[in-house]
Amino acid sequence: MTNAHRVRRVAVVGAGPAGLFAAQALAGQDELPVHVDLLDRMPTPFGLLRYGVAPDHESIRSVATALARTLDLEAVTFWGLVEVGRDVSRAELLEAYDAVIYAVGASEDVRLGIPGEDLSGSRSAREFVAWYGGHPDARPQPLDGVRAVATVGVGNVAVDLARILLKEARSLRVTDMAEPVLEELARSEVRDVWIVGRRGPQHASYTTKELRELVATPGIDVTVSEGAFDGLDEAALDRRTRANVQLLRGLPIEGDGAPASDGGRRRLHFAFYARPVEMTERDGRVDGLTVERTRLLPDGSVEGTGSLETLDVQLVLRAVGYRGSPLADVPFDRTRAIIPNVEGRVVDEAGVRQPREYCTGWVKRGPIGVIGTNKSDAAQTVAHVLADLQAAEDAPRDPQGGRVEEPGAVADPGTGEGHRPGASRDGVGPVLCARGHHPSTLADWRAIDAAEIELGRGEGRERVKVSTWEELLRLVTDH
């Protein structure tokens, strides 16, 4: 087989939306023959679509159905239970593949940096979402003694949290939520949820669709903080923001004829221009969130006014952003929490290109955009992968067939040698099997999928998620 027809092997590390879109773009093009190995530490694909999207958002979760077709492509192989740094090294990936694309997302959360943040009752929104999303790493999220909750942040994650906490638990029984989660939500005594943002409604990042769905949740009363719209010029807003503001303008103002805090209905409070400054405590637990009133400055930033108020809450969920985590030996910008890159081509801390290494998704651009943003993001990265693979084939070679390296060219990390485009690349399967580590396969995922559907059938639901490592691994082993 000539180099021109040799099938290039590309590893995509991470089988969430970013990784699946990258695999889809690689397998769907006809410029070069490519085989994609999708590697993930979970035995289940879909990443954020499976574990980060609220279970009652069927329309968004249906995106997974479309992306699932990527796994059926002949040019794509799924390898689960493979973690870079634990099971395989960066150097081994580069030895086994013609190119490596990192699509590992952002698995840490941003902290508030205020007193009391480490108290019991101060939690990460990421952890809470993982719990109700059925992630096997998730810790239980007890709601005993919690009557009121503050979610800090004004994005779609905060909106999802508020909706899940305020919905009647029985309405969630049509979803794939695990039984222990449904039971905890059914026992919940939460009656008030605050969505706290340090700036105004025009600065919130949630989508109008998500906002509309939240305020229309049956059985809840919704209010907006006083002064939220002061000085707001709606004519200067973009279409999405204007729609959000108009929707919020139609709601009662807190304390101005708004429903009283007693009675059986649950209440949602939008607290704008409120900056968290401290979590107060009682017996080592959160017993309140003190916020400072802010005002908007001409440059768009805010400053504190000195006016303080303490919200009577027993649980604070910080939803102010996610951060990427470094992969072993892979360059990482700890300030921006991304893999440093130029349009998806990985560079080191000094800005030097790292041959045959790429990234896409949140670990490339930071935790911004919606799920669909990953498609165009992956297209940009994949275009560079294909261009570089083709350039490697077209480069002049010495009489022994090796590439003639240009002056200043960088050798592959871990090998010290330049990449040989004609070399056979077999992926990490042989490396792992030689160590006695057997990755899970697409067939194993099919077994998990079938088990979840069967669990759902027994409860009159479409599916029930398998949410423990013990059960996931049993299904993989049994298969």
C-alpha angles and dihedrals in degrees: 000000000000123000089249090063100032113121109243116219118219127186119213109195107209127035098212124111094290093050094043092050089050092049090047092052093048096046093043098055126088101203094095133005106253135176117199126209110199109205124193135164089224124072086226126071128218100064110194092016090061101035108020106044114084110258092233091059097089094159092059094039089055087074085077089063090058094044091048088073087069089065090057094057115113090226093058128075123186118214114184130187090042116129121184110233093022105050102014133016131228090248091052091051091053091048092049100044141047089224137004125210118195112211101160099137123210117304103174131070133228117250126222096225095219132131114275095026092125095053121116105267094042107105144165118256087218091061092046092050091048089053098052090037091060100243110168091223092057121113120222113270106212117200098193111144093005112132099157135027134196119206110197111211137051104231133103092277091061090047091052092049092051093048095049092048095047101040120098105260093227090063089060093058090090090064130080093256114143116251096247089057093049090049092051092049090047090055092047118121094193109141103160132046125182122200103204124199129172092215136041134288091263089064098051115116101207117115121250091241092056092045094049091050091051098050090046093056106133117250100020135109117216130204136177125218120259115266094020093131101036112138093357116154105204092185089068094055127099121244098266095045093046090052090051093049093047091051092050092045088063092062127089118265115245110264093004103104090315119148115282119254094248129074131068102287122099121239135218119199123194105206109191126181089026120131119194111235104165145001110223122213146213120189091348095307133105109270100167147354116233113209130187121220111242135196130211119250125211092256091058096256124114135230131199120257096201092244108130133194130177117217113215098235134142097197130045120191115193111215100166099123148302132259131210121241124225121252116223111278093350115124112261134185103217093190095056093027093227138108103263109247148152108230089329098316107121118237130181127243089279093052095254115148116249107217117243094357122120140162139205140180126027094339087059103042105013127255098310134118132035129281092274091056087074091067097064090037091055091046090058093049094044091051088059092046091054093044092051094046090051092047089053090054092047096048117110116261135208120245091271090058098255121133117261102234119222117239110278094017114156120237122229113278111254096015104057089215134105118252115266106216092201095054119113115251116200101173127236096294095094092044093053096042090051087060093049093252111133115196119214118253141213088267089059090052089050088055091051090046092051091048091053091050090050091050089051093049090058090057099038092255132121090244143333117221121242100229108176130080090225093060095040092052092044089056091048092048095044091052 
